[in-house]
Amino acid sequence: MALLQNPLIHCDPFGEPSEPCIQQWPAHLAKDVADIIHRDVVDTLSQSRLTPTTDGIQLVQRQDIARVERVLGSGAFSQVSSVITRDGRRYACKHLQQRLMDQPNDFRTAAVELVYEAHMLSSFDHPNILKIRGWAHNGVASFAEGWNDSFFLMLDVLDETLDMRIERWYREQQDGMWAMMASPSSAAQQMEARHLEKLRIMNELASALDYIHQRGVIFRDAKPQNIGFLGDRVQLFDFGLSRELPLLDTSAQFEMSGKVGTLRYMAPEVATNKPYGVSADVYSWAMVSYEILSLVKPFDGWTREMHASFVCLQGQRPDMVHCNQPIPVEVQVLLEHSWNTTPSMRPQLSQIMNQLDYLMACQVQKVQDQQIQMNIARQLESEIQLQQALFQIDLESYIVQAAATKRFRNNSVESFETIDTRSMSTDSEDYF
């Protein structure tokens, strides 16, 4: 770790090299802050119904981190960097931002949230939820070291986020317009395969959200930036705004903090400070799914005032017909139910998954049928090309044979005339 000669000065090892070094908290202040954070954490976790496990969780010391590659992203209070440990493993390291060192109250709040996120992640075991691999070796007591990054989490490094993938899809769509004109059948097959991929992503996201709902947790910040991929597998991450419900009742609405999350994906009841429950995540799932399908951000370019008036009060929703990529009718119906203005009218995620399973099965059959048709077309094309080639060979053979016959006939006539002339000459000599 990069420390200057002055023991009270610390360069954040997880930040950019150009960032200024900041003052370390004095030992007595750091201890007081750590004690307060510890009490807050104990109070928070005492009310939790989750059962965390330390199986597979590594206790990592600061000196175990050999190298920082780059900053992957930043949130309101935290920062995530790609790091390499001394044993050569790569992780995403999440810790608090430097600026919070000058804001003790915010530091306290953010620290408790980071510890609580570790508590939740260590309680989950789902293929579509990002895995936690380790944390600071002294746990919450690490805050007594006095650095903003004294306590940190070690997570899997994602290959791509959903917003990056959507952007890539959009570029491919623009680049593929000429290819579509050149080969409509091949382009149509690619579009059907892409639609199947989108349905799968929607299904895996629904599965992750349903998993935490069954454990009494609401995510509250579903958006493409918080959804990633390990290979092709969806990974839900960043549980900083997630909370356990007051009661383990997925049908109930509760008084919780309003205006939490990102506005364009936020359920109207959350945006207007009304009671809400896990159905708010269903609404967010629908908005994310709309963006996946259409490649258009919901309510793009709208102001907060427009959102409050048209979305929250008048119930306006994204256009699914005249958009970048028209959405199939059967999926439109599913989204319309899922972003219903009345929370209780929205389907449960388990119901959404059942519907998606059916749509995916239909889409798989459609892709397979299309592949069969393509193979038949290629086979017919090959047979036609073969017939054309055989015809060409026959034609060339006929031409060669005709030419040979013509030469033979010409040679025969010439030979006959020569023989006849010679015969006449011999007869003449004998006569005279």
VEXTI-746144 format. One record per residue (C-alpha): residue number from 1; x, y, z. Coordinates in Angstrom, 1 decimal. Last residue first. Layout:
<sites>
{site NUM {X Y Z}}
...
</sites>
This chain:
<sites>
{site 432 {-0.6 -42.2 -121.1}}
{site 431 {-3.3 -44.2 -119.4}}
{site 430 {-1.1 -45.5 -116.7}}
{site 429 {0.0 -42.0 -115.7}}
{site 428 {-3.6 -40.8 -115.7}}
{site 427 {-4.8 -43.6 -113.5}}
{site 426 {-2.1 -42.8 -110.9}}
{site 425 {-3.1 -39.1 -110.8}}
{site 424 {-6.8 -39.9 -110.3}}
{site 423 {-6.0 -42.2 -107.4}}
{site 422 {-3.9 -39.5 -105.8}}
{site 421 {-6.7 -37.0 -106.1}}
{site 420 {-9.2 -39.4 -104.6}}
{site 419 {-6.9 -40.1 -101.6}}
{site 418 {-6.4 -36.4 -101.0}}
{site 417 {-10.1 -35.7 -101.3}}
{site 416 {-10.9 -38.5 -98.9}}
{site 415 {-8.4 -37.3 -96.4}}
{site 414 {-9.7 -33.7 -96.5}}
{site 413 {-13.3 -35.0 -96.0}}
{site 412 {-12.2 -37.1 -93.1}}
{site 411 {-10.3 -34.3 -91.4}}
{site 410 {-13.3 -32.0 -91.7}}
{site 409 {-15.5 -34.7 -90.2}}
{site 408 {-13.1 -35.3 -87.4}}
{site 407 {-12.8 -31.6 -86.7}}
{site 406 {-16.6 -31.3 -86.6}}
{site 405 {-16.9 -34.3 -84.3}}
{site 404 {-14.2 -32.8 -82.0}}
{site 403 {-16.0 -29.5 -81.9}}
{site 402 {-19.3 -31.2 -81.2}}
{site 401 {-17.6 -33.3 -78.4}}
{site 400 {-16.1 -30.2 -76.8}}
{site 399 {-19.4 -28.3 -77.0}}
{site 398 {-21.3 -31.3 -75.7}}
{site 397 {-18.8 -31.7 -72.8}}
{site 396 {-19.1 -28.0 -72.0}}
{site 395 {-22.8 -28.2 -72.0}}
{site 394 {-22.7 -31.4 -69.8}}
{site 393 {-20.3 -29.7 -67.4}}
{site 392 {-22.5 -26.6 -67.3}}
{site 391 {-25.5 -28.7 -66.7}}
{site 390 {-23.7 -30.5 -63.9}}
{site 389 {-22.7 -27.2 -62.4}}
{site 388 {-26.3 -25.9 -62.7}}
{site 387 {-27.6 -29.1 -61.1}}
{site 386 {-25.0 -28.7 -58.3}}
{site 385 {-25.9 -25.1 -57.8}}
{site 384 {-29.6 -26.0 -57.7}}
{site 383 {-28.8 -28.8 -55.2}}
{site 382 {-26.7 -26.4 -53.1}}
{site 381 {-29.5 -23.8 -53.1}}
{site 380 {-32.0 -26.5 -52.1}}
{site 379 {-29.7 -27.6 -49.3}}
{site 378 {-29.2 -23.9 -48.2}}
{site 377 {-33.0 -23.4 -48.3}}
{site 376 {-33.5 -26.6 -46.3}}
{site 375 {-30.9 -25.5 -43.8}}
{site 374 {-32.5 -22.1 -43.5}}
{site 373 {-35.9 -23.7 -43.0}}
{site 372 {-34.5 -25.9 -40.3}}
{site 371 {-32.9 -22.9 -38.6}}
{site 370 {-36.2 -21.0 -38.8}}
{site 369 {-37.9 -24.0 -37.2}}
{site 368 {-35.2 -24.0 -34.5}}
{site 367 {-35.5 -20.3 -33.8}}
{site 366 {-39.3 -20.6 -33.6}}
{site 365 {-39.1 -23.6 -31.3}}
{site 364 {-36.7 -21.7 -29.1}}
{site 363 {-39.1 -18.7 -29.2}}
{site 362 {-42.0 -20.8 -28.1}}
{site 361 {-40.0 -22.2 -25.2}}
{site 360 {-38.8 -18.7 -24.3}}
{site 359 {-42.4 -17.4 -24.3}}
{site 358 {-43.5 -20.3 -22.0}}
{site 357 {-40.5 -19.8 -19.6}}
{site 356 {-41.3 -16.1 -19.7}}
{site 355 {-44.8 -16.7 -18.5}}
{site 354 {-43.6 -18.9 -15.7}}
{site 353 {-41.0 -16.3 -14.7}}
{site 352 {-43.6 -13.5 -14.6}}
{site 351 {-45.8 -15.7 -12.3}}
{site 350 {-42.8 -16.2 -10.0}}
{site 349 {-42.1 -12.5 -10.2}}
{site 348 {-45.5 -11.7 -8.7}}
{site 347 {-48.0 -10.0 -11.0}}
{site 346 {-48.8 -6.3 -10.7}}
{site 345 {-52.4 -5.6 -9.7}}
{site 344 {-51.5 -5.0 -6.0}}
{site 343 {-49.1 -2.1 -7.1}}
{site 342 {-51.9 -0.2 -8.9}}
{site 341 {-50.3 1.9 -11.7}}
{site 340 {-49.6 -1.3 -13.6}}
{site 339 {-45.9 -1.7 -14.5}}
{site 338 {-46.0 -5.5 -14.5}}
{site 337 {-49.4 -5.9 -16.2}}
{site 336 {-48.3 -3.7 -19.1}}
{site 335 {-45.0 -5.5 -19.3}}
{site 334 {-46.7 -8.9 -19.7}}
{site 333 {-49.1 -7.6 -22.3}}
{site 332 {-46.3 -6.1 -24.3}}
{site 331 {-44.5 -9.4 -24.2}}
{site 330 {-47.4 -11.1 -26.0}}
{site 329 {-47.7 -8.3 -28.5}}
{site 328 {-44.0 -8.5 -29.6}}
{site 327 {-42.0 -5.3 -28.9}}
{site 326 {-41.2 -2.9 -31.8}}
{site 325 {-37.5 -2.1 -31.9}}
{site 324 {-36.6 1.6 -31.8}}
{site 323 {-40.0 2.5 -30.6}}
{site 322 {-43.4 3.1 -32.2}}
{site 321 {-45.2 0.1 -30.7}}
{site 320 {-44.0 -0.2 -27.1}}
{site 319 {-44.4 3.5 -26.1}}
{site 318 {-43.2 3.9 -22.5}}
{site 317 {-45.8 4.4 -19.8}}
{site 316 {-48.2 7.2 -18.8}}
{site 315 {-50.1 6.7 -15.5}}
{site 314 {-51.5 10.3 -15.3}}
{site 313 {-50.2 11.2 -11.8}}
{site 312 {-46.9 9.2 -11.4}}
{site 311 {-45.9 9.0 -15.1}}
{site 310 {-47.2 12.2 -16.7}}
{site 309 {-47.0 14.7 -13.9}}
{site 308 {-44.2 13.4 -11.7}}
{site 307 {-42.1 12.3 -14.7}}
{site 306 {-42.6 15.6 -16.5}}
{site 305 {-41.6 17.5 -13.3}}
{site 304 {-38.5 15.3 -12.9}}
{site 303 {-37.5 16.2 -16.5}}
{site 302 {-37.8 13.8 -19.4}}
{site 301 {-35.0 13.2 -21.9}}
{site 300 {-35.4 9.5 -22.0}}
{site 299 {-38.7 8.4 -20.4}}
{site 298 {-37.7 4.7 -20.6}}
{site 297 {-34.2 4.3 -22.1}}
{site 296 {-34.4 2.8 -25.6}}
{site 295 {-32.9 -0.5 -26.7}}
{site 294 {-36.4 -1.7 -27.3}}
{site 293 {-36.3 -5.1 -25.7}}
{site 292 {-33.6 -4.5 -23.0}}
{site 291 {-35.0 -1.0 -22.3}}
{site 290 {-38.5 -2.5 -21.8}}
{site 289 {-37.1 -5.2 -19.6}}
{site 288 {-35.5 -2.5 -17.3}}
{site 287 {-38.8 -0.8 -17.1}}
{site 286 {-40.7 -4.0 -16.3}}
{site 285 {-38.1 -5.0 -13.7}}
{site 284 {-38.5 -1.6 -12.0}}
{site 283 {-42.3 -2.2 -11.8}}
{site 282 {-41.7 -5.7 -10.3}}
{site 281 {-39.2 -4.1 -7.8}}
{site 280 {-42.0 -1.8 -6.6}}
{site 279 {-44.2 -5.0 -6.2}}
{site 278 {-41.7 -5.8 -3.4}}
{site 277 {-43.5 -3.4 -1.1}}
{site 276 {-44.7 0.2 -1.0}}
{site 275 {-46.3 2.8 1.2}}
{site 274 {-46.4 6.3 -0.5}}
{site 273 {-43.5 8.7 -0.9}}
{site 272 {-44.5 9.9 -4.4}}
{site 271 {-41.5 8.4 -6.2}}
{site 270 {-41.9 5.1 -4.3}}
{site 269 {-45.5 4.8 -5.2}}
{site 268 {-44.7 5.7 -8.8}}
{site 267 {-42.2 2.8 -9.1}}
{site 266 {-38.7 3.9 -9.9}}
{site 265 {-37.0 2.9 -13.2}}
{site 264 {-36.8 6.4 -14.7}}
{site 263 {-36.2 7.9 -11.2}}
{site 262 {-33.2 5.9 -10.1}}
{site 261 {-33.4 4.5 -6.6}}
{site 260 {-35.1 5.6 -3.4}}
{site 259 {-37.7 8.4 -3.7}}
{site 258 {-39.4 7.3 -0.5}}
{site 257 {-38.0 5.7 2.7}}
{site 256 {-40.3 3.0 4.0}}
{site 255 {-43.9 2.8 5.2}}
{site 254 {-44.9 -0.7 4.1}}
{site 253 {-47.1 -2.4 1.5}}
{site 252 {-48.0 -6.1 1.9}}
{site 251 {-48.1 -8.9 -0.6}}
{site 250 {-44.5 -10.1 -0.1}}
{site 249 {-45.0 -10.6 3.7}}
{site 248 {-41.9 -11.3 5.8}}
{site 247 {-42.5 -8.3 7.9}}
{site 246 {-40.5 -5.0 8.2}}
{site 245 {-39.1 -5.7 4.8}}
{site 244 {-35.3 -6.2 4.6}}
{site 243 {-33.6 -3.4 2.7}}
{site 242 {-31.6 -2.9 -0.5}}
{site 241 {-30.1 0.5 -1.3}}
{site 240 {-26.5 -0.6 -1.1}}
{site 239 {-27.3 -4.0 -2.8}}
{site 238 {-24.9 -3.3 -5.7}}
{site 237 {-25.2 -6.5 -7.8}}
{site 236 {-27.5 -8.7 -9.8}}
{site 235 {-25.5 -11.0 -12.1}}
{site 234 {-26.9 -12.4 -15.3}}
{site 233 {-25.0 -15.4 -16.8}}
{site 232 {-23.6 -14.9 -20.3}}
{site 231 {-20.0 -14.9 -19.3}}
{site 230 {-20.2 -13.3 -15.8}}
{site 229 {-22.7 -10.6 -16.6}}
{site 228 {-24.0 -7.4 -15.0}}
{site 227 {-27.0 -5.7 -13.6}}
{site 226 {-26.7 -2.6 -11.4}}
{site 225 {-26.0 -0.3 -14.4}}
{site 224 {-29.0 -1.7 -16.2}}
{site 223 {-31.4 -0.7 -13.4}}
{site 222 {-33.0 -2.3 -10.4}}
{site 221 {-32.5 0.0 -7.4}}
{site 220 {-35.1 -0.8 -4.7}}
{site 219 {-33.8 -4.4 -4.0}}
{site 218 {-36.5 -5.5 -1.5}}
{site 217 {-35.6 -8.3 0.9}}
{site 216 {-38.0 -10.6 2.7}}
{site 215 {-36.2 -13.9 1.9}}
{site 214 {-38.7 -14.8 -0.8}}
{site 213 {-38.2 -11.3 -2.2}}
{site 212 {-34.4 -12.0 -2.5}}
{site 211 {-35.1 -15.1 -4.7}}
{site 210 {-37.8 -13.3 -6.7}}
{site 209 {-35.3 -10.6 -7.6}}
{site 208 {-32.7 -13.1 -8.8}}
{site 207 {-35.3 -15.1 -10.8}}
{site 206 {-36.7 -11.9 -12.4}}
{site 205 {-33.2 -11.0 -13.5}}
{site 204 {-32.7 -14.5 -14.9}}
{site 203 {-36.0 -14.3 -16.8}}
{site 202 {-35.3 -10.9 -18.3}}
{site 201 {-31.9 -12.1 -19.4}}
{site 200 {-33.4 -15.2 -21.0}}
{site 199 {-36.0 -13.1 -22.8}}
{site 198 {-33.2 -10.9 -24.2}}
{site 197 {-31.3 -13.9 -25.5}}
{site 196 {-34.4 -15.3 -27.2}}
{site 195 {-34.9 -11.9 -28.9}}
{site 194 {-31.2 -12.1 -30.1}}
{site 193 {-31.9 -15.5 -31.7}}
{site 192 {-34.9 -14.1 -33.5}}
{site 191 {-32.9 -11.1 -34.7}}
{site 190 {-30.1 -13.4 -35.9}}
{site 189 {-32.6 -15.5 -37.9}}
{site 188 {-34.1 -12.4 -39.5}}
{site 187 {-30.7 -11.2 -40.5}}
{site 186 {-29.9 -14.6 -42.2}}
{site 185 {-33.2 -14.5 -44.1}}
{site 184 {-32.8 -10.8 -45.2}}
{site 183 {-29.3 -11.2 -46.6}}
{site 182 {-28.1 -8.0 -48.4}}
{site 181 {-30.7 -5.7 -46.9}}
{site 180 {-30.1 -7.1 -43.4}}
{site 179 {-26.3 -6.8 -43.9}}
{site 178 {-26.9 -3.1 -44.6}}
{site 177 {-28.9 -2.6 -41.4}}
{site 176 {-26.3 -4.6 -39.4}}
{site 175 {-24.1 -1.6 -38.3}}
{site 174 {-27.1 0.1 -36.7}}
{site 173 {-28.2 -3.0 -35.0}}
{site 172 {-24.7 -3.8 -33.9}}
{site 171 {-24.4 -0.4 -32.4}}
{site 170 {-27.7 -0.8 -30.5}}
{site 169 {-26.7 -4.3 -29.3}}
{site 168 {-23.4 -2.9 -28.0}}
{site 167 {-25.2 -0.1 -26.1}}
{site 166 {-27.6 -2.7 -24.6}}
{site 165 {-24.5 -4.8 -23.5}}
{site 164 {-22.9 -1.8 -21.8}}
{site 163 {-26.1 -1.0 -20.0}}
{site 162 {-26.3 -4.6 -18.9}}
{site 161 {-22.9 -4.6 -17.4}}
{site 160 {-19.9 -6.5 -18.7}}
{site 159 {-17.3 -9.1 -17.7}}
{site 158 {-18.0 -8.7 -14.0}}
{site 157 {-15.3 -9.0 -11.3}}
{site 156 {-16.3 -11.2 -8.4}}
{site 155 {-16.4 -9.4 -5.1}}
{site 154 {-13.9 -8.4 -2.3}}
{site 153 {-15.4 -6.1 0.3}}
{site 152 {-13.6 -3.3 2.1}}
{site 151 {-13.0 -1.9 5.6}}
{site 150 {-10.0 0.3 6.0}}
{site 149 {-10.8 2.1 2.7}}
{site 148 {-11.6 5.5 4.2}}
{site 147 {-8.6 5.1 6.5}}
{site 146 {-8.6 5.4 10.3}}
{site 145 {-7.3 2.0 11.3}}
{site 144 {-10.3 1.8 13.7}}
{site 143 {-12.5 1.1 10.7}}
{site 142 {-11.0 -2.4 10.6}}
{site 141 {-13.0 -3.3 13.7}}
{site 140 {-16.0 -3.9 11.4}}
{site 139 {-14.2 -6.9 10.0}}
{site 138 {-10.6 -7.4 11.1}}
{site 137 {-9.6 -9.3 8.0}}
{site 136 {-11.2 -6.9 5.5}}
{site 135 {-13.7 -8.7 3.3}}
{site 134 {-13.9 -11.8 1.1}}
{site 133 {-15.4 -13.6 -1.9}}
{site 132 {-18.9 -12.0 -2.2}}
{site 131 {-20.8 -13.5 -5.0}}
{site 130 {-22.9 -11.5 -7.5}}
{site 129 {-26.6 -12.7 -7.6}}
{site 128 {-27.8 -14.7 -10.7}}
{site 127 {-26.5 -18.1 -9.6}}
{site 126 {-28.2 -17.7 -6.2}}
{site 125 {-26.7 -18.2 -2.7}}
{site 124 {-27.5 -15.2 -0.5}}
{site 123 {-26.7 -14.7 3.2}}
{site 122 {-23.1 -13.5 2.5}}
{site 121 {-24.5 -10.9 0.2}}
{site 120 {-26.9 -9.6 2.8}}
{site 119 {-24.2 -9.2 5.6}}
{site 118 {-21.8 -7.7 3.1}}
{site 117 {-24.5 -5.2 2.2}}
{site 116 {-25.0 -4.5 5.9}}
{site 115 {-21.3 -3.7 6.3}}
{site 114 {-21.5 -1.3 3.4}}
{site 113 {-24.7 0.3 4.8}}
{site 112 {-23.1 0.7 8.2}}
{site 111 {-20.1 2.4 6.7}}
{site 110 {-22.2 4.7 4.5}}
{site 109 {-24.1 6.0 7.6}}
{site 108 {-21.0 6.6 9.6}}
{site 107 {-19.2 8.2 6.8}}
{site 106 {-22.1 10.5 6.2}}
{site 105 {-22.0 11.6 9.8}}
{site 104 {-18.2 11.9 9.7}}
{site 103 {-18.1 14.1 6.6}}
{site 102 {-14.5 15.1 5.9}}
{site 101 {-13.4 11.5 5.6}}
{site 100 {-16.4 11.0 3.3}}
{site 99 {-14.5 12.6 0.5}}
{site 98 {-12.2 9.5 0.3}}
{site 97 {-15.0 7.2 -0.9}}
{site 96 {-16.0 4.0 1.0}}
{site 95 {-14.8 0.6 -0.1}}
{site 94 {-15.6 -2.0 -2.8}}
{site 93 {-12.8 -4.2 -4.3}}
{site 92 {-13.7 -6.1 -7.5}}
{site 91 {-11.4 -9.1 -7.5}}
{site 90 {-8.6 -10.6 -9.6}}
{site 89 {-6.5 -13.4 -8.3}}
{site 88 {-2.7 -13.6 -8.7}}
{site 87 {-1.8 -14.9 -5.2}}
{site 86 {-0.6 -11.5 -4.2}}
{site 85 {-4.0 -10.1 -4.9}}
{site 84 {-5.0 -8.2 -8.1}}
{site 83 {-7.5 -5.3 -7.9}}
{site 82 {-10.3 -3.9 -10.0}}
{site 81 {-11.8 -0.9 -8.2}}
{site 80 {-15.2 -0.1 -6.7}}
{site 79 {-16.1 3.2 -5.0}}
{site 78 {-18.6 4.0 -2.4}}
{site 77 {-20.7 6.8 -1.0}}
{site 76 {-23.0 8.0 -3.8}}
{site 75 {-21.7 5.4 -6.2}}
{site 74 {-18.4 4.9 -8.1}}
{site 73 {-17.3 2.6 -10.8}}
{site 72 {-14.6 0.2 -12.1}}
{site 71 {-11.6 2.1 -11.0}}
{site 70 {-8.4 0.6 -12.5}}
{site 69 {-5.8 -2.1 -12.0}}
{site 68 {-4.8 -1.8 -8.3}}
{site 67 {-1.9 -4.1 -7.4}}
{site 66 {-0.6 -6.4 -4.7}}
{site 65 {-3.6 -6.6 -2.4}}
{site 64 {-2.6 -8.9 0.4}}
{site 63 {-1.0 -6.0 2.2}}
{site 62 {-4.5 -4.7 3.0}}
{site 61 {-5.4 -7.9 4.8}}
{site 60 {-8.1 -10.2 3.4}}
{site 59 {-10.3 -12.5 5.4}}
{site 58 {-11.7 -14.9 2.8}}
{site 57 {-15.3 -15.9 2.6}}
{site 56 {-15.7 -19.5 1.3}}
{site 55 {-18.1 -20.4 4.1}}
{site 54 {-18.7 -17.3 6.2}}
{site 53 {-22.4 -17.8 6.2}}
{site 52 {-25.2 -15.2 6.7}}
{site 51 {-28.7 -16.0 8.0}}
{site 50 {-31.1 -13.3 7.2}}
{site 49 {-33.9 -12.3 9.6}}
{site 48 {-32.1 -9.0 10.5}}
{site 47 {-33.1 -7.0 13.5}}
{site 46 {-29.9 -7.7 15.4}}
{site 45 {-28.0 -6.8 12.3}}
{site 44 {-29.0 -3.1 12.5}}
{site 43 {-28.3 -2.8 16.3}}
{site 42 {-24.9 -4.6 15.9}}
{site 41 {-24.0 -2.4 12.9}}
{site 40 {-24.9 0.8 14.7}}
{site 39 {-22.8 -0.2 17.8}}
{site 38 {-19.9 -1.1 15.6}}
{site 37 {-20.1 2.2 13.7}}
{site 36 {-20.0 4.1 16.9}}
{site 35 {-17.0 2.1 18.1}}
{site 34 {-15.2 2.6 14.8}}
{site 33 {-15.8 6.3 14.9}}
{site 32 {-14.4 6.5 18.5}}
{site 31 {-11.4 4.4 17.5}}
{site 30 {-10.7 6.6 14.4}}
{site 29 {-11.0 9.7 16.6}}
{site 28 {-8.5 8.3 19.2}}
{site 27 {-6.1 7.2 16.4}}
{site 26 {-6.1 10.5 14.5}}
{site 25 {-8.0 10.3 11.3}}
{site 24 {-5.8 10.0 8.2}}
{site 23 {-5.4 13.2 6.3}}
{site 22 {-5.8 13.0 2.5}}
{site 21 {-3.6 12.3 -0.5}}
{site 20 {-4.7 14.0 -3.7}}
{site 19 {-6.1 11.9 -6.5}}
{site 18 {-3.8 11.6 -9.5}}
{site 17 {-3.0 8.0 -8.9}}
{site 16 {-6.7 7.1 -9.2}}
{site 15 {-8.2 5.4 -6.2}}
{site 14 {-7.9 2.0 -4.7}}
{site 13 {-4.6 2.6 -3.0}}
{site 12 {-6.0 5.8 -1.4}}
{site 11 {-2.9 7.8 -0.6}}
{site 10 {-2.5 8.2 3.1}}
{site 9 {-1.0 11.0 5.3}}
{site 8 {-0.9 10.6 9.0}}
{site 7 {2.2 8.4 9.0}}
{site 6 {4.2 11.1 7.2}}
{site 5 {6.7 9.3 5.0}}
{site 4 {4.0 8.6 2.5}}
{site 3 {2.0 5.4 2.3}}
{site 2 {1.3 3.4 -0.9}}
{site 1 {0.0 0.0 0.0}}
</sites>
